[in-house]
């Protein structure tokens, strides 16, 4: 999580630039090249973290199925923008890795509601 926290101030600075001038806010691009570069970095970091964790579980336990609890992993000490990105990108990276594990090893995945 520390790696992702390092991106948060940079993303907040990009957002502040967009919101600094109310008169041009409507026409200002929501995603600047700098913010897109930051998002790609965060997405890559998430894919690496999630993929590494799931690979370690599969290699250590050799499960035939995984039961996953649908938890909310947003960090309360992160900005709203970073939390939204974590939620969206993290879910996408997790689902892609689960599909990959299913295709490679035939591992079934069951998602359950949080207890």
C-alpha positions in Angstrom: 0.0 0.0 0.0 3.0 2.3 0.6 3.8 2.2 -3.1 0.3 3.3 -4.0 0.3 6.1 -1.3 3.3 7.6 -3.0 1.1 8.3 -6.1 -1.7 10.0 -4.2 -0.1 13.4 -3.8 0.9 13.5 -7.5 -2.7 12.7 -8.5 -4.0 15.3 -6.1 -1.7 17.9 -7.7 -3.0 17.0 -11.2 -6.6 17.3 -10.0 -5.8 20.7 -8.3 -4.5 21.9 -11.6 -7.7 21.0 -13.4 -9.8 22.6 -10.7 -7.7 25.8 -10.3 -9.6 27.8 -12.9 -13.4 27.5 -12.7 -13.9 29.4 -15.9 -12.1 26.8 -17.9 -13.0 23.7 -15.9 -15.7 22.7 -18.3 -13.4 22.7 -21.3 -10.2 21.5 -19.5 -9.4 17.8 -20.3 -10.3 15.5 -17.5 -7.3 13.3 -18.3 -4.1 15.2 -19.1 -1.1 13.3 -20.4 0.4 13.6 -16.9 -2.6 12.2 -15.2 -2.9 9.4 -17.7 0.8 8.5 -17.1 0.1 8.4 -13.4 -3.0 6.2 -13.9 -1.0 3.8 -16.0 1.7 3.6 -13.3 -0.9 2.8 -10.7 -2.6 0.3 -12.9 0.7 -1.4 -13.5 1.5 -1.4 -9.8 -1.9 -3.0 -9.0 -1.5 -5.7 -11.6 1.9 -6.6 -10.2 0.7 -6.7 -6.6 -2.5 -8.7 -7.4 -0.8 -11.0 -9.8 2.0 -11.7 -7.5 -0.3 -12.5 -4.5 -2.6 -14.8 -6.5 0.4 -16.6 -8.1 1.9 -17.2 -4.6 -1.4 -18.6 -3.3 -1.8 -20.9 -6.3 1.8 -22.1 -6.3 1.8 -22.7 -2.5 -1.6 -24.3 -2.2 -2.4 -25.7 -5.6 -6.2 -25.1 -5.0 -8.9 -26.5 -7.3 -11.1 -23.6 -6.4 -10.8 -20.2 -4.7 -13.5 -18.6 -2.5 -13.2 -14.9 -2.6 -14.9 -12.5 -0.2 -16.1 -9.3 -2.0 -14.4 -6.8 0.3 -13.9 -3.0 -0.1 -10.2 -2.3 -0.1 -10.3 1.4 -0.5 -7.9 3.2 1.9 -9.4 5.8 4.2 -6.1 7.8 4.2 -6.2 8.1 0.4 -7.9 10.8 -1.8 -11.3 10.1 -3.3 -9.8 10.0 -6.8 -7.2 7.4 -5.7 -9.8 5.3 -3.9 -12.0 5.3 -7.1 -9.0 4.2 -9.2 -8.0 1.5 -6.7 -11.6 0.2 -6.7 -11.9 0.2 -10.5 -8.4 -0.8 -11.6 -8.0 -3.3 -8.7 -11.2 -5.0 -9.6 -10.3 -5.2 -13.3 -6.8 -6.5 -12.5 -8.2 -9.1 -10.1 -10.8 -10.3 -12.5 -8.3 -10.6 -15.3 -5.9 -12.6 -13.2 -8.7 -14.9 -12.0 -9.7 -15.5 -15.6 -6.0 -16.3 -16.4 -5.8 -18.8 -13.5 -9.0 -20.4 -14.6 -7.8 -20.8 -18.2 -4.3 -22.1 -17.2 -5.1 -24.3 -14.2 -8.9 -24.8 -14.3 -9.3 -23.1 -10.9 -12.9 -22.4 -10.0 -13.7 -19.1 -8.3 -16.6 -18.4 -6.1 -17.3 -14.8 -4.9 -19.2 -14.5 -1.6 -20.6 -11.5 0.2 -18.6 -10.2 3.2 -19.4 -11.8 6.5 
